[in-house]
Amino acid sequence: MNGCHRLALLAGVAFAMVSGALLSGCSSTPSAAPVLLTLPSVSAHAGAVATTGADAPASAAAANQPLLAVRRIAIPEYLVARRVRYRADPSTLAEWPNTYWAERIEIGVSREFISALRSQLPGWSLCENNCGDRSPTLAVQVEMVPMDYLRSAQKLQARARVVVSSAGSNPRVLQTQETSYELSASADTAQGQAQTVADLIRQVAAATASAVRSVKP
């Protein structure tokens, strides 16, 4: 094979490789944009929102109300991720494809819980963790373990432990309450799962408010 023939053959191979790459690129389908999921707001179901010591300007009425310190709600560590996870079976977690929480799930759960709790305790001011220069009358901590969405059954199963304690340097536990919940989803979707979480938050807030009211400040 002479030099000219060899060069022509190499040029043909190179052209075929470039053409194949271009055709492959043209035929590929663009990947779908990720779905960002937020928890449905409980505000629409919460009714009037009470004035709070942390989020609203101080007023004479708020200053005379007892102050409740609300600790960040605790959820299972295996759910603290950007991906939206569910229970595939008793020992396996799975994730909705291409779906992410728009914010950290533990932050969204705590925010919506406090929003629901405010409407349940109109005679109280609420602050989240740091109450500034005001001294809380009581403190409340909620732990939700487990908080598992069973996709095969389209149900959210959870257990909430509510602890109401005195404030100050030597807090005392004044009330403890544990409740199990099972809520059904309206659809086999990530949005359906998010709605069950919002419904759970609303119910836990109502139970927490009842526990707080049962304790005399």
C-alpha positions in Angstrom: 0.0 0.0 0.0 1.5 3.3 -1.1 1.6 6.5 1.1 -1.3 8.2 -0.8 -3.5 5.2 -0.5 -2.8 4.9 3.3 -3.5 8.6 3.8 -6.9 8.3 2.0 -7.8 5.3 4.1 -7.0 7.0 7.4 -8.9 10.1 6.3 -12.0 7.9 5.6 -11.8 6.3 9.0 -11.5 9.6 10.8 -14.5 11.0 8.8 -16.6 8.0 9.8 -15.7 8.4 13.5 -16.6 12.1 13.5 -19.8 11.5 11.7 -20.9 8.8 14.1 -20.2 11.0 17.1 -22.2 13.8 15.6 -25.1 11.6 14.8 -25.0 10.1 18.3 -25.1 13.6 19.8 -28.0 14.7 17.7 -30.1 11.6 18.6 -29.6 11.8 22.3 -32.5 13.1 24.4 -31.9 15.9 26.8 -32.1 14.8 30.5 -35.2 15.9 32.3 -34.9 18.8 34.8 -34.9 17.7 38.4 -38.2 18.0 40.4 -37.9 20.2 43.4 -40.4 19.2 46.1 -41.6 21.4 49.0 -43.8 20.5 51.9 -47.4 21.8 51.4 -48.0 24.7 53.8 -50.1 24.2 56.8 -51.1 27.9 57.0 -54.2 27.4 54.9 -55.5 25.0 57.5 -54.1 26.7 60.5 -56.5 29.7 60.8 -55.4 32.9 62.4 -51.8 33.1 63.3 -50.9 34.4 66.8 -48.3 37.1 67.4 -45.0 35.6 68.3 -42.1 37.0 70.3 -39.5 35.9 67.7 -41.1 36.7 64.4 -43.2 39.8 65.0 -42.6 43.2 66.5 -43.0 43.1 70.3 -46.4 44.3 71.6 -47.9 44.8 75.0 -50.2 41.8 74.4 -47.4 39.5 73.4 -45.2 40.7 76.3 -47.9 39.5 78.7 -48.3 36.1 77.1 -46.4 33.1 78.4 -43.5 32.2 76.1 -43.0 28.7 74.7 -39.5 27.7 73.4 -39.9 25.2 70.5 -36.9 23.0 69.9 -36.2 21.9 66.3 -38.3 18.8 65.6 -36.3 15.6 65.3 -36.8 13.2 62.4 -35.0 10.0 61.5 -31.4 10.6 60.4 -31.9 8.3 57.3 -34.4 10.8 55.9 -32.1 13.8 56.2 -31.0 14.1 52.6 -31.8 16.1 49.5 -33.3 13.0 47.8 -36.9 12.2 48.7 -36.8 8.8 50.3 -39.4 6.2 51.1 -39.5 2.7 52.6 -39.4 0.0 49.9 -39.6 -2.8 52.5 -38.9 -3.1 56.2 -35.1 -3.1 55.6 -34.7 -1.1 52.4 -34.9 2.6 51.6 -35.5 3.8 48.0 -35.7 7.3 46.4 -38.1 8.9 44.0 -36.3 9.3 40.6 -34.9 12.7 39.8 -36.7 14.3 42.8 -35.2 16.5 45.5 -36.4 18.4 48.5 -36.2 22.1 47.7 -34.8 22.7 51.2 -33.4 20.6 54.0 -36.3 18.4 55.0 -35.7 18.8 58.8 -35.9 22.6 58.4 -39.1 22.4 56.4 -40.7 20.1 58.9 -39.8 22.3 61.8 -41.0 25.5 60.1 -44.4 24.0 59.3 -44.7 22.5 62.7 -44.2 25.8 64.4 -46.6 27.5 62.0 -49.3 24.9 62.9 -48.5 25.1 66.6 -49.0 28.9 66.7 -52.5 28.6 65.5 -53.2 26.0 68.2 -51.9 28.2 71.0 -53.3 31.7 70.5 -52.7 32.6 74.1 -48.9 31.9 73.8 -45.9 33.6 72.2 -43.6 31.1 70.5 -39.9 31.3 69.8 -37.7 28.8 68.0 -34.7 27.7 70.0 -33.3 31.2 70.8 -35.8 33.4 72.6 -33.5 36.4 72.8 -33.6 38.3 76.1 -37.0 36.8 77.1 -37.2 33.8 79.5 -39.4 31.0 78.2 -42.1 29.7 80.5 -42.0 26.2 79.0 -40.1 24.3 76.3 -41.2 21.6 74.0 -39.3 19.0 72.1 -40.9 16.6 69.5 -39.2 13.5 68.1 -40.8 11.7 65.2 -39.2 8.2 65.0 -40.1 6.4 62.8 -41.5 8.5 60.1 -41.7 6.0 57.2 -43.6 6.4 54.0 -44.5 2.9 52.7 -44.9 3.4 49.0 -46.4 -0.1 48.3 -49.2 0.7 50.8 -49.3 4.5 50.1 -49.2 5.1 53.8 -47.1 7.2 56.2 -46.5 5.5 59.5 -45.0 7.5 62.3 -44.7 7.8 66.1 -44.3 11.2 67.8 -42.9 11.7 71.2 -43.8 15.1 72.8 -41.9 16.3 75.8 -42.9 19.5 77.6 -40.4 20.7 80.2 -39.8 23.7 82.4 -37.2 26.3 81.1 -34.1 27.5 82.8 -30.8 26.0 83.7 -32.3 22.9 85.5 -35.3 22.0 83.3 -37.8 19.4 84.6 -39.9 17.1 82.4 -43.6 18.1 83.1 -45.4 16.1 80.5 -44.6 13.3 78.0 -46.9 12.0 75.4 -46.4 9.4 72.7 -48.8 8.8 69.8 -48.7 6.6 66.7 -50.0 7.8 63.3 -51.0 6.2 60.0 -52.0 8.5 57.1 -53.0 7.5 53.6 -51.7 9.3 50.5 -54.0 10.4 47.8 -51.7 9.4 44.9 -48.6 7.3 44.3 -46.4 10.3 43.7 -43.7 12.2 45.6 -46.2 15.0 45.9 -48.6 12.6 47.6 -45.9 11.6 50.0 -45.2 15.3 50.8 -48.9 15.9 51.5 -49.0 13.1 54.1 -46.0 14.6 55.9 -47.8 17.9 56.0 -50.9 16.2 57.4 -48.8 14.5 60.0 -47.2 17.8 61.1 -50.7 19.3 61.5 -51.9 16.4 63.7 -48.7 16.4 65.8 -49.0 20.1 66.3 -52.6 19.7 67.6 -51.4 17.0 70.1 -48.5 19.1 71.2 -50.7 22.1 71.9 -53.0 19.8 74.0 -49.9 18.7 76.0 -48.8 22.3 76.6 -52.3 23.4 77.7 -52.4 20.5 80.2 -49.3 21.9 82.0 -49.9 25.0 84.2 -47.1 27.5 83.7 
